[in-house]
Amino acid sequence: MSAPSAQPDVAESTDRRSLRSRQSLMDALGKVLTKKDFQEISIQEIADEANLTRATFYLHYPDKDALLQAMTAVRFGESLRQRLDSSPNCGGGLRTIALGVCEYLSRATGCPSGLSRMSLERSVIPVLEGILQDGVKKFNLAGGVDPEILSAIVAWAIFGAATHWALTPNRMPAEQMADVIDSLVSPLWQGVTSAPSL
C-alpha cells in the first residue's frame, strides 16, 4: 500500500504562500508610492520593500503596472464592500456603489502617482461587475435578461458617469453626483429585476 499523497497540503501551502507574497508586494508598492512617483519606482525596489526576490515578483506579476492594477482592484473592492456592508438595507445599493466609485475616483485622479494615469477601468469595472452579479442573485430577473450583461451595463454606466464627474473642474459634491447616477441607473435595474416571492 502506498503512502497517501501530500499534494493537497502542498497545494494549500503554496496557495497561502502565493497569497502572502502577492499581499506583500501590494503592501510594498503602497509604501514606496508614498515616497516616489510610480514611474520612478523599480521592480527591485518593490521586491526589496516586500523582502522578496525579483524572481518572486515575476512569478506573480508580469510588470509593475499589473501589480498596480491588482493593488487598485483589491483596495477599491475592500473599500466598496465595507461601504455596502455598513448600509442598513439593500435599498439605495446602486447609490451607495455610485458614491463609492465617485469618492474613489476623486482620490485617484488627484493622486500624484501612476494611479491617476493608469487605466482605472481595468481595476474598477471587474470589481463592480462582481458586486453587481452578487446583488442580482437576490432578485428575480425578467425573462431573457442575462445577469452578466446587466451587471456589465450597470457597472460601465456608473463608472462612466463617475469618471466624467471626477475629471470635471468645479464639480458638484460626490453625494449629489451619486444621486444623479442613481436616478439614471436605477430605472434600468428596476425595470428588469423584481424581489423574489416569499
N, C-alpha and C positions, 0 to 999 in steps of 0.2 A: 504494500500500500504506500503510495507516495505522500509526501508531506503536503499539507494544504498550501495553496498558492498565497503569496504575500501581495499579489497585485492590488487588491482593493486598498490595503493600507498604504502601499507605495503611492498609488494614485491620489489618495486623500491627502497624504502629507505633502505631495508635490503640489496639489491644488492649493493647500493652505500656504505653502511656501511661496507659490506663484502670486497669490493674492497679497501676501505681505510685501513681496518685492514690488508689485505694482503700486501698492499704497505708499510704500517708502519713496518710490520715485515721484509720485504725485506730491507728497508732502515736501520732498526736497525741491521740486520745481517751485512750489508755492513759496518756500523760504527764499530761494535765490531770486525770485521775481520781486521780492521786497527790496532787493539791493541793486538789481540791474535790469535793464530793458531786455525783453525776450530775445531780440536779435543778437545781443551781445553774449548770451549765455551759451556755453558749450555743453555738449553731452557729457564730457568728462567732469565738468563742474557739478552737473546734476547727479551723476553716479557717485562722485566723491561725497557730496552732501548726504546722499542716501546710504553711504557706507557700502556701496555695491560696485561691481566692476562694469566697465563699458560693455563687456560681453553679456552681462546680465541685463543691462539696459536693452540691448538689441534683441534679446530673447523675447522681450515683451512689447517693444515699440520699434517701428522701422526708423523713426526720426523724432526729433523733439516736438515737431508740430503734432504728431499723433499723440504724444504724451500730453501736450497742452489741451488737445481736443478731449482726451479721456478725462483729464482733471476737471475741465469745464463741465462736462456732462455729469460727472459724479457730484460736483459741488452744486450745480443747478438742480439736479434731481433731488438731492438731500434737502435743499432749501425749499423747493416746491412741495415736497411731500410733508415736511414739517408744517408748512403753511396750511396745507389741506387737512392734516391731522388735527390742527388746532381750530379748524372751522367747526362750529357747533352742529351743522347739519349739511346735507347734500345740496340743498337749495342754495344757489349762488356759487356753485362749484366752478362754473365757467368764469365768473367774475373773479373768483379767488385765483384761478390759474392765470387769467389775464393780468391781474395786479402783480402776481409773482414774476411773470415774464417782463412786464414793464420795468419793475424795480431792478430786476437782474440786468436787463439790457442797459438801463441808465447807468448802472455802475460799470458795466463792461465797456460801454462806449466812451466813458470818461477815464478809463484806465490807461496809464501810460505804457503798459506792457503790450506784448503781441496780442493780448486778448481782444483789444479793440480792432485790430487789423485782421484777426482770424475770421474765417467764415463761421460765424456762430451757429448758423443753422445746422451744421454737421453735428453739433453737440446738443443743441436745444430741441430740435424737431424730434429726434428719436425718443427723447425723454417725454416730451409732450404726447407723442403718439402712444407710448406705453401707458401713461397715466390715463389718457382718454379711453384706450382699449379696456383697461381695468374698470373704468367708470361705466362704460357702455354695457358691461356684463350685468349691471344692476337693473337694466331696463329691458323691455320688450322692444324689438326693432320692427319697423314697418317691413312688409314683405319685400324681398329683393334687395334690401339695403345691406351692403357688406360692412361689417363693423370696422374693418381695417381702412376702408376707403373713407368712411365717415370720420374716423379718428384723424386720418391724414388731412382731410379737408379742413376740419376744425383747427387742427394744430397749425397748419400753414396760415389760416386766416388770422388766428391770434398772433402768431409770430410776425406775420407781415405787417399787421396794423401796429403792433408794439415796436417793431423796428422803425417804421416810418415815424412814429411818435418820438422814439429815442433820438433820432437824428434831426429832429425839428428844433430850431432855435426858439427860445421863449415859449416852450411847450406848456400845455396845461398840466396840472398835477397828475401824478400816476393814478390816484384814486378816480379822478374824473375820466381819464382815458380808459381805465378798466371798465367803468360804467358804459362808455361808448362802445367798446369792443363787445361787452356782454349784450348790449341791446341789439347789436348786429348779428352776433353768432348764435345767441340763444334761440331765436325763432327757427333756425335751421335744425339745431339739436332737438328742440321740442317737436318739430314737425315730423320727425322720423322715429322718435322714441316715445314710449309710454311706460308708466310704472307697472311692474308686474302685478298681476291679480293675486290676491291672498287666498 
